[in-house]
Amino acid sequence: MMQPAVPKPFSYETFPTSGLVAYFSMEIAIHPAMPTYAGGLGMLAGDTLRSAADLGVPLVAFTLAHRKGYFQQHLNGSGEQSEDIQPWNPADFCAEESARITVSVEDRVVTVRAWRYELQGRYGHVVPIYLLDTDLDGNSGWDRGLTDHLYGGDTNYRLQQEIVLGMGGARMANALGLNVNVHHMNEGHAALLTLALLESQMSGGPLAAATEADIAQVRRKCVFTTHTPVPAGHDRFSTEQTIRILGGERTARLERLGCFRDGLLNMTLLALRFSRYANGVALQHGKVSRTMFPEFPIDSITNGVHAPTWVSEPVQQMLDAHIPAWRRDNLYLRNAIDLPEQDVLKAHARAKEDLLAEVATRTGLVLNPRVLTLGFARRAATYKRASLLFTDPERLLKIATDAGGLQILYAGKAHPQDAPGKALIHTVIEAAGKLSNDKLRIVYLEDYNWDLGALLTAGVDVWVNTPRRPYEASGTSGMKAALNGVPSLSILDGWWIEGCIENVTGWAIEDGANDAEEAGSLYHKLETAIVPLYLQPAEKWARVMRTTLAFNGSYFNTNRMVKQYTRNAYYPVKLIEPAKVEEAAFAD
């Protein structure tokens, strides 16, 4: 009798090795000291690349240098936000490449260079990240600043940046001699790379002469991930802007290809038109995206986070002692179900002490490590409803009294041009001033960034998330909390639809007809489930932490996510050489 084939360890040897995956993202969180990210999209991109490096994926990445960063946030006593630039020098972290390419912006020739950052994985595999930079002699003063500000300026500046990222990135890959056979557009900011590929396919010939066969050749090389569940969130540019900045011939071709909607160039639509595979970032988001763009087959690959980056040092030490294989394969985190309760409590107590020490350093406030502490930290956008907790102040105060104390830690930046977001920060800080007393302490921490995010997601007792459905495409902060055993109290949107097991990994805020009803559900869960459990012997709380880490930590990680991208988007079985299909079937 023939013996069954033995599954092989995870390896990419069964996939094509003649080319690379090139990952394009407007923002990438590369290193805490490099302000090349604004929030969740950039953090996801960075975590994706860290897992790709750990897993040995043949991948390179392109982004912009953002020499002046996103911004450093300052909050005054009344909660008004102001911003400072974050200047940094790529030469301090990266090596300059000798290659130069050019792009056309408003009929001007703009020269672009690249800085290479080598992101090394756990086993030595390197994922090069190329930061495109227009700050070069020969470019005009305006053009030298095109890669300065992440999400700065107006829509004209945005479209010009997207030319540099998309068209410039594709050309730079060629100039560097990279053999790329998959171009992954992480959100629509890089969609213009498809135009550069089409022009390359035409060998300099007129775009109007492009055939369906030419377009199919470009489509074969492109995959796309959308992160935006609402129409207003997709980058769109007027016909006048597009003609003026991108050029008349290119604009005409994009119109004929159906990349305009409601008279506007829609970058998501452009990316979808030229991609052989597209996905949303959670199961629910995939459904929402298919409703928005019903003419396209949009799959879903749920986001994750890079476990070794976001697990706190105390929890890492605990896991290393009990589950030493967790770093190599995050699926082993399922074994956290058997962690000793006292070890879980001790590790979390240390993480909480680290967080509260940082709060004291920043604010001078000394919080109580024994008091139930809630965390809410994310971009200050109105749909995230940071003030939902304050809907019924008297009820919140009673919950705090019944709990023997309640501490709520907030953080988050509003985009400099987002007046409603800034007003939301002001509302939260104003409420904190009115409500805080000896039983209820509310603190808003300024300048939310990578390091503070790691302390918060590991150190609070419950992670709170209150988006208005269906505006949360995925969300990843709750995943970071879960990897530290911190359960969530959240609206059933984004990833939480998949991650919520009531009373096991956290608690769901039930859907309501309005904000007041959903706030009522939030209060009800605090009153009937969370506070009573916290007041019981600590071992019972530790069991929820244990199941949170085991069930959600083992799944919502970029180790799993990158494997899914590789098998479903980059090198699906149907594209692998026939002789290698059987091998691929047995690769982990």
PyMOL commands that set and color helices and strands:
alter all, ss='L'
color gray80, all
select helices_A, chain A and resi 40-55+90-92+141-144+155-175+188-190+193-201+207-209+212-219+231-233+239-246+248-256+267-273+283-292+307-310+313-322+324-326+330-338+341-363+382-384+388-390+393-402+419-435+450-459+477-482+496-499+515-535+538-553+558-570+573-575+578-585
alter helices_A, ss='H'
color red, helices_A
select strands_A, chain A and resi 20-24+59-64+72-75+81-84+95-96+101-105+108-120+126-133+180-186+222-225+236-238+260-261+264-266+277-280+298-300+372-377+406-411+440-445+462-465+488-491+506-509
alter strands_A, ss='S'
color yellow, strands_A
deselect
rebuild
show_as cartoon
